[in-house]
Amino acid sequence: MSGLAGLGARLRSGAETSRSLVERALAAAERSTTGAFVAVQPESALAAAAAADRELAGGRDRGPLHGIPVAVKDNIDVAGYWTRCGTPGLGHHLAERDAEVVGRLRAAGAVVVGKTRTHELAWGMITPGCRNPRDPNRITGGSSGGSAAAVAEGIVPLALGTDTGGSVRNPAALCGVVGVKLEAGAVPMTGIAPLAPTQDCAGVFATSTDDCAAALAALAIPPRSGEIRAVGVISDRWAQRVQPEVAAALADSVEVLRSQGIEVVDVAVRHAELAPAASYVIMLAESAHEWFPATGVGDEVRDLLRLGANVRRGDYDLALSARSAIRAGLDEALRRVDALLLPGSPVVAPPIGAKLVECAGREVPVAAAFTAMTALASVTGAAAVSVPAPVDGLPVGVQCIASSTGAALHCAELLHTGSCRAPS
């Protein structure tokens, strides 16, 4: 499916209707073999599309999302849908009202066509049952893998996800789409199943930064203020532990920025090496507080919740203290530059079933590899955007981190549009 500008132009010219767009999305979801969707409701989606068409015909235009089909991760409430969070352990939760983020998209005219697959309780980086549209033998990443796959496959132009430890940025990087993690507190999390409330954030997926900007406007996220004049590349040793194709993509991104007159400098972020451990302890403790002892969950999540239930208060407090130190280090770095660059993932999408992945000459557990690059923004609450690099082969994502969502997206826009202009 095309981007929002093209679809909107066709809607407003009469070449398309919202009904035709929604019918096409529903048909594509039914044909899909990626496992991106866990539920669709054709009747309610088509009724909403008909209402959107009537409004346009009557002169009411809600903006770029008017009549556009969207998908929603299955840990986010959509009225009339079951919210299962990828687990039978929740029992039955039929949402009576939309989550705040869904309500804002609907108020902007968007039409929800279905719910997308998530790693169980959003506590993982794989999304079992979901296949990468770029290579069906490889994972999508997670936990918002279904939303990333739905956009990458072209079923919908826009999807909602959540990000606690990297769950938007990781699948965006592996599937080759743009994924935006909002800064902490940017939107209310009402109607979203919690995992670790002090790190939980909403996010969006699209194929372009322009489409993400339209979604953020609908979510009432302030646009950028000021220009990007200087960008920092994190020079700490942990940030260099990536596969060669990822390192090459990051180096190319630096040149794209420099070609637009932007100063790019090496930056060290004090205490950032503590981010993965601090984030993990916080997620363990807070998820156990929310869910332990959940019944009917899979072995992986059950073990994580048990581990979290045994986190001592002193260890949790130590992780919170580390968070404060890391946040101070990040704030210090962002006073020197307007945004930071980091890989969205240190590796390309591993094969389905892989437990280990080779990275910088070492074999490391898949989940540990993924969170190494996402933990900094996760634990500090910073905004971050993963934008696809123009590479041959499997997708590579470059992550832009900033103090506000508008600034992070602006940095990603410079990479995205600059890469499109650059000669191949």
N, C-alpha and C positions, 0 to 999 in steps of 0.2 A: 504494500500500500504506500502511496506517495506521502510526502511531507504535508504538514498542515497548510502551508501557503497554497500549494497546488490543489489540495482537496477543497480548501475554502473557496478558491477562485471558481472551481467547477460547480460547487454548490450554489454560489451566488449568481453564476451565469445560467443556471438551469441545466447544465450538462449532466449533473449528478443530483441525487437527492440523498438525504440522510438515510432513508430506507435502503437505497441501493448500496450505500457504503456499508451499512450494518449487515445487510444480507451477504455481501461479499466477505465481510469479516467472519460471520457465522459459518459460512461455507468453508472458508480457509481453516477455521478452527476445527471443523469436523474432519477435514482431509488431513490435517497435520499429523505427522508421526513423531513429533518431538516430545509430546506429552506436556506441552506448555500449559494447557487448560485442565482444570479439574471440574469445572462446572460452567455451563452456559445456560441462559434463559432466553431463548429466541422470542417468546411471546412478549415479555416485558421489554426487551431491547427494541423490538420492532414498534411497540406502542410508544416508547420514548422517541424513537426516530420519527414516527408520524407526527408527534407533537412538535418536534423541532422543525419539521418541514412546514407545518401549519404556521408556526411563528415566523419563519423566514418569509413565507408567502404573504403574511399579514404585515410585514415591515418591521418585525422585531428581530434584531440581530444581536446575539449575546457576545459576539466576538470570535476569535480564531478557533475556539473549541466547539462552536455551535454545530451540532449534528454529527460530531466526530466520534467514531467508536473508540472506546478505551477499555483496558483490562485492569483488574485489581488483584493484588496478591491476597492469597487466602488466609491471611491473619488480620485482614482489615475488613471491618463490617460493611456490608452492602445490604440495604433493606431488602428483605425477601430471600436472601441467600443464607445458606448455612455457612458459618465460620468454623472451619475444622482445623486450621493451622497445621495441616499435613499430618494429623494424628487422630487415632480413635480415642486417645486418652482424655480428650476434652468432653466426650459425650456429645450431646446435640445442643448446638447454640444457633438458633434461627434469629438472625439480626432483625430487630424491629425498626431500626433507624440506621441511616448511613453514618459511618465515621465522619468526623469533621472534614478530613481531606477529600473524601468522596463527595460530600455535600457541596464543597466549594467547586469541584469540577463539574458537578451536575448543574450548579447555579450558573456556570459559564457555558452551559449548553451541551456538555459532553454526554455521550450515551454509553453506559456500561454494558458490555456484551458478555462478560464472564469473569470468573475467578481463576487465578493462575496458581500453579504448583509452587509449594514452598518446602524447604527442608523442614523436618518435623520441629514444631514449636519455633521455627526460625533459628534453631540452635545447630547450625552447621553450614559448611561452605561447598556442598556438593549438589544438593537437590536431587536425590535419587528418583528415578522414573522420568527424568527430563533429559533430553538429548540436545546437544549443541547443533543449531541449524547450519553452522559452518562445517561440521564434521560429525555425523550422527554417532560415531563411535567414541566421542569425547564428551566430557561433562560440560554443563553450562556454568558451573560454579553456583554459589548460593549465598544466602538462603533464598534470594529472590530470583532463582533461576528461571521459573516459569514466565515471569514478567519480561526478563531479558530476552528469552527465546521467542516470546510472542511478538516482540518488536523486531528482533533480528530476522525472524522469518517473514515479516511483512504482514502478519495477520492484523495487527493494529498499529497505528502510528505512535501511540502513547500508552504507557502503563505505569501504575503505581507500585512501589515496593517499600520495604523498610530496611534500615541499616543500623545494626548495633555494633558489629565488629568488622563490617566490610561487606554487608549483604546486598548492597546496591553496586558498589564499585567493583567488586570481584566478578560477578557475572557480566557486568557491562564490559569489562576488559576482555573476558574470555569469549564473549559472543560478538564483540565488535560493534557495540552501540554506545551512545552517550548515557552515562548514569550519574545522577546528581544526588548526593547526600546533603540534605539541608543542615544548616547549623542547628545546634541544640536549642530548643525552644522556639524555632521559627514558626511552627504551626502546632496547635493543640494535638495531642496524641489520643484524644477521645475516640473510642471505638476501635482502637488498635490493640490487639492482644499484647500484653507486655512480655518482654524477655528480661532485659536489665534496664529498668526505667531511667537510670541516670545516664545511659548511653543510647537508648532507643531514639531513632530519628526516622522521619518519613523521607521518601525519595521518589524520583521519577526517572523513567527511561524513555528515550526517543532516538531517532536516527540522526538528529542534528541538534546543535546547540540552539538554533533558532526555535525549534519546536519545544525544547526544554524551557526556553525563556517564556514562551507563550503559556506553558503549563504553570510555571512559577508565578506569572502574573495572575492567573486564575486562582492560585493558592494564596494570593495576597502577600507574596514575598517581595520586599522592596528591590527595585532594580539596582544595578551598580551605580556607585557615585565615584566620580574621578576616573582617571586613566591608569592603565597598567604601564608603569615606566621601568620597573626593575623586578626581575623574577629570580628567585634563588633555587639552585639545584642542591639538594641535600647531599653533602659530601661525607657524612658519617659512614664508617665502614659497613654497618649493617645495611645501608641503602644501596651498596654496590653488589650485594649477593643476589644476582639475577642471572637468568639465562642470556646467552649472547645476543639473541634477536631482540630481547627486551632492552639491553644496554644500547644496541644500535638505534632502536626506535627513540629512546630518550635523547641520545646525542643528536639525532635528526630534528627532534622537537626543539632543542636548544637553538639550532641553526634557523629553524622557521621563525622563532621569536626574534633572533638577532637580525634577520632579514627585514623585519618590520621596525627596526630601530630601538628595540627593547634591550636594555642592559640585562645580561644574565651573569650571575656571579655564584660561586660556591658558597654555601651557607651551612654551618653546623648548628644543630638544634640541641641545646643542652638537655640532657637526661632523656632524649628521645629513645635511646636503646632500652629504656625501662618500659616503654609503652606496651609491647605485646604481653609481658607478664602482668602488668598492672591491669590492663584491660581484661585479661583472662580471669584473674581473681575476682574482679568486680562482677563480671558476667556470671561466673560460677555462683557467687554468693547471692546475687540479686535474683537470678533465675530460680535458685532453690527456694528463696523466700516467696517467689510468686507461685511456684508449681509443685514443690515437693510436699508429699509423696504422690505424684501423679500416677494414676493407674492406667494400664493399657498402652503405655508409650513403648517405643522400641528400645532395644538394648543400649544403643549409643546415647540416647537422651536420658534414659534411666540412670546410666552410669554417671553422666555429667551432673544430674540433679543430686545424686547421692554424694558425689564429690563436693558439690557446692554446699550441701547441708553440713558438711564437716569442716568448712572453712571457719577458722576461729575469728572472733571479733577483732582481735589484734592484727591478724593478717589482712582483714578487710580494711581496717583503719590505715594500715601501712600502704595498701594499694591506693587508698584515697589521698594519702600524703604524697605518694609518687605522682599521682595525677596532677596535684597542685604544682609540683616541681616541673613536670613536663609541660604543663600549660604555660607556666612562666617562661620556660625556654622557648616555646613556640611563639608566644607574644613578643618576646625579645627579637626573635628572627623576623617576625612580620612587621616590626618597626623599621627594619633595614630594607625590606623588599615588600612588594605588594602582594606577592603570591609565591608559593613554593611548588617545585616540580618533584614528582616521585612516581615510580611505576605504579600503575593500578594493580598489577599482579607481577611478581617476579618471574613467573613462568607462563607459558602458553597453556591452553586447556589440556590437562592430562587425559589419558584414555579412561573410559568408564571402568570402574573397579580398581584403579590404581590406588595403592595405599601410600606409596612413596614417590617422590619426584626428584629428579636430579637438578640441582641448582648450585651454581658456582663450585662445581666439582664435588658436591656432597649430596647424598641422598637424605631427604628430610620428609617428614610426614606432610601430606598434601595440605591439611588445614593449617599447619604451622607455617608452611611456605606462604599461603595466601595472606594470613593475618600479619605477617611481618611488615607488609607495606601499607596496610589499612589501619593498623592500631593507633598510629599517631593522631589521626583525625577522630577516630572512634573515642579514645579515652579523653581527649580534650574538648570534644564537642564542636570542633571546627567544621566549617563547610568544606566539602571536597567533591570534585567532579572527575570522573574517568572519561576520557575522550579517546576514540580509536586513532591509532597512528596509521599512516598510509603504508602498510607493509604487504608484501606478498606472503601467501601462506596463512597460517593461523593468526587470528587477531591478537594485537597487543594494545593495551590501554596505557595512557599516560595520565597521571593523576595531578590535578591542580588543587592545592590546599590554600585557603584564605580565611580571614576572620569573618567574612560574610558570604552568603550564597551568591549574591550579585557579583562580588569580586572574583570568586572562584569560577563562576560561569563565564565572566568576561575573559579571564585568562584562557579558559577552554575554547572560547570563541576564536581567539587569536590563533590558537593552534589549529583549530578545525578549518577556519577559512584560509589561513596561511598555507596549510598543507594542500588544500584544494587548488590554490593558485600556483603552488610550486611545481616546476616541471618534473616529469617522471624520469 
